[in-house]
Structure formats: C-alpha cells, structure tokens
Amino acid sequence: MKIAAKAPAKVNLAISIKGKRYDNYHEVDMVMQAVSLFDIITVERNFSINNGYCNTEIICNRNIGCSTKQNTVFKASEKFFKYTNIKNPGILIKIQKNIPTFAGLAGGSSDAAAVLICLNKIFDTKLSDSEMIDIGAGIGADVPFFIVGGTCHAYGIGTEIEKIKNIPDCGIVIVKPEYNISTKKAYDMYNDLNIQTSGSVENMISLIGESNLFKISRYLFNDFEQIIKNSGIEKVKNEFLKTNAMGFSMSGSGPSVYAIFENFFEAQKCAKNISKIFKNVYVCIPFHQGAHIF
C-alpha cells in the first residue's frame, strides 16, 4: 500500500515568549496559521528494507542538512511503531520538498505529522488525533499543530493546541532571505536578553473572532523580531513597505517574512515584483487543514 499526503507550511500570526521553564524548554503563547505551500510525503511498505540497522528508508529531492536518524520523518516512523507496538516491516518514505528549510515555516514538523497520518492509515491503527498529537509532541513542538491545522492557539511549549476561528480569506506572500538560523540558537539568544513581549495573543484571538482582516494584519507580532537582527530580514520588510501589504511579520524564529494582502491577486502582483529582488518567494492562501492524505 502506498499513501500520499500534503504537508503544509505555517506562519505565526502572533508569538509571545513567556520565559524559560525548569526543564530548559521555553513557555510560549502563539497563534499559528497553516498555508497552501506544501511538501508532498509518500509512504509505502517496502519489505526489501531489512538490513538490521534501519527499517526506514528516506528519499528526498533535496539535501535537507541532516542525517537519516536526525530527520523528523524518521523520528515519526520510529515513534509510531514504538507507540503502536508494531514491528516495522520496512518503510519507504519519499519527500518532495517544496517548503524551504531553516525558514521558520516548520516544514520538517509538518512532514513528520504527515508520516504519522500515513502510517496510521497504512497499518489501520485508528489512532485518534489526540493520540497522534501525543506522539508528535515527542518529535517536535510544532508537530501537534499540523495534526490539527488551520488557525490554532498554541501554548505551553507549543504542543498544547486549540482550534480557533479561521482567519478571513486573503493572499499571503512569503519571502525567505539568504540567511539561516536555528530555533535553538534563537532561544539561546533570547536567554541572554531581557525583552518584554510585544503583543497579546488574547487580543489577536479576539481580532480573529471579529473576522477583521485589516485589524488582524495590523496587529501581527513576533517576539523573535526583537532578538533576530539581520540585514536580509530588514530588506524584505522594506520591500513589503512599498507594496499594498496590509501587514507583515517574521514567521517563527525566522528568517522568513510574510505579508498579508487583501486577496490572492494582490499577493501575486507583489510576488511578481519582489521576485526580481529575492530568490525564495512563495504565494499562498490560508489553509484550513493540517497534514492530510489526498
């Protein structure tokens, strides 16, 4: 059996960092939004894979900068079989990578969620969303979000997920500068600084409840923007200022910056012009699901 799934990217409409916890994780409060930029994950049984070392083989169309055992999809496979107490008979996972890596868009976490959903189908384990969220939380903080998708309030270390009202239809342009930063490094930088949160997630959720795209776009905030300073990020923001963007913000720990437009047509116009300046430009819309089989 072969199963294919779409793994969406995400942007953060709001990120408030609450501080470092006793276990060295950081308490956060966020609003996360899935978008229509997808990796494609294909999972199938492959009984020929049985070399005594690893029964999960991964093929990717890009070098994603980590070894097999560090890959989130490998971790998802391992944790699925451990949770369900099923012996891995040999699994082949193919990744068509479209979401840029080290971008603050959580493509790796989305891929992991897609693998869990595919394996649940292949082995007919009938795991609930809450069970897959529990498995996903052990892989990475953003994985549970992609089991749910759409527009969500995420809190705790990011693994507590509450579905909220979808944001209004709009166009979104994402630009990733030629610059990488790891989330761990961003949090390490936070630990050395004394910053105050720049907004209220509660207020953002209230604005989303009003379905007022203009107010939502004007209220976007991300505490990491007080930490991550880079000329490439500033250049993207300066270019967005020249457009009809209703608002813009960095996603995650960066460096990607996204802008919200009234509609997809306006987003396309912006992307056409800004692509003359930046290499990695993506046009999308809000997506109301998480990782899903298609």
Number of C-alpha atoms within 10 A of each C-alpha: 9 14 18 20 22 23 37 31 29 31 24 23 27 29 28 21 21 17 15 15 11 7 6 8 12 18 15 18 21 27 27 27 26 28 25 19 22 22 23 20 27 20 24 17 19 18 12 11 17 15 9 6 7 15 20 23 16 15 13 12 10 11 10 14 10 9 9 16 13 10 18 23 27 23 20 27 20 18 17 22 16 13 12 12 9 11 10 19 14 17 22 18 22 19 20 17 20 17 23 20 17 21 25 24 30 24 27 24 29 34 31 29 35 31 32 28 26 24 23 17 16 16 13 9 12 12 15 11 13 13 13 21 24 16 20 28 18 14 22 21 18 27 33 30 32 31 26 23 27 24 30 24 24 23 21 16 20 22 21 18 24 14 15 15 16 16 21 18 15 17 21 27 25 25 26 27 22 13 14 15 14 14 16 10 12 16 20 12 13 20 14 9 11 8 15 11 15 17 16 17 22 14 13 22 22 14 18 21 15 14 16 13 20 15 15 25 22 14 19 23 27 23 22 25 19 13 19 18 12 12 10 17 22 14 14 24 19 11 13 22 14 9 17 15 21 17 21 24 25 32 27 26 26 26 29 27 26 26 26 29 26 18 14 18 13 18 25 18 14 23 21 13 12 19 13 9 13 16 12 15 20 21 22 19 20 22 20 16 19 26 32 20 17 8
